[in-house]
Amino acid sequence: MTDLTDGTPPYADAIQAPGTDESVWEAWPGWESLPAFTLPPPGRVVVVAAHPDDEVLGLGGTIARLAAAGHGLIVVSVTDGEGSHPHSRVLRPHDLSRVRAEEIRTALDRLGAHDAEIVRLHVPDSGVGRHEEEVRRALVPLCSGAALVAAPWTADVHSDHEAAGRAARAAAAESGVPFVEYPVWLWHWGRPEDPRVPWDRAARLPLSPEVQTRKRHAVAAFVSQIRPLGPGPEEAAVLPPEELAHHLRPREVVFL
């Protein structure tokens, strides 16, 4: 429980608490000590996301690189992201589901991944943990024969991300294919040299200026998440500019 005697406001979790400013991350000299990640050989790459936008935020530049290199891409949206604004009076959950499906297609097109197949599992938003085994079973045939499977980091401090990551890791292991994890919320709650982060398993993926531009345009496709849906706190943007800054760097990171 948060100690309220020092004037610190209570926060339900680390994601709701104030985050680390991007300037702190950019000043970190540790980036260069991370080994570069080599893209897999030609083949199919499966990118799993708990919500439509996680894959672009965490790995969008790499998706653009994979598409340019001719890899086949399957993007799996475990949930439809219908729970991002639970009290909205502007967009009901079924409307958000439709909007977010359109946004991810637009984002992938902007990354150059026009031929990427999108698979929607329709698991309830915020309920991936309750359906983890179901997700694993759905992923096994998609992962079979893949050159690489990428999924949210299993310690990202978001229950949906962590459950999706565990299910994907299990499916990749069962299929005998390489697996990596990409963080999303780490950059908000973590700090450079944070002991909670497995830096010894981290690898960086550099992004050229052209790929950075593609990713920036792809992130801008998620209008329902980066702009208010309307007036009132219940319509607020989920990803304000200070949060987006973490995902517009000249590099991405995966854990091996």
Secondary structure, DSSP 8 states (H G I E B T S, - for coil): ---GGGS----SSTTTS----HHHHHT-GGGGGS-B-----SSEEEEEESSTTHHHHHHHHHHHHHHHTT-EEEEEEEE--TTSSTT-SSS-HHHHHHHHHHHHHHHHHHTT-TT-EEEEEEE-TT-GGGGHHHHHHHHHHHHTT-SEEEEE-TTSS-HHHHHHHHHHHHHHHHHT--EEEE-STHHHH--TT-TTS-GGGEEEEE--HHHHHHHHHHHTT-HHHHS-SSSSGGG--SS-HHHHGGGSSSEEEEE-
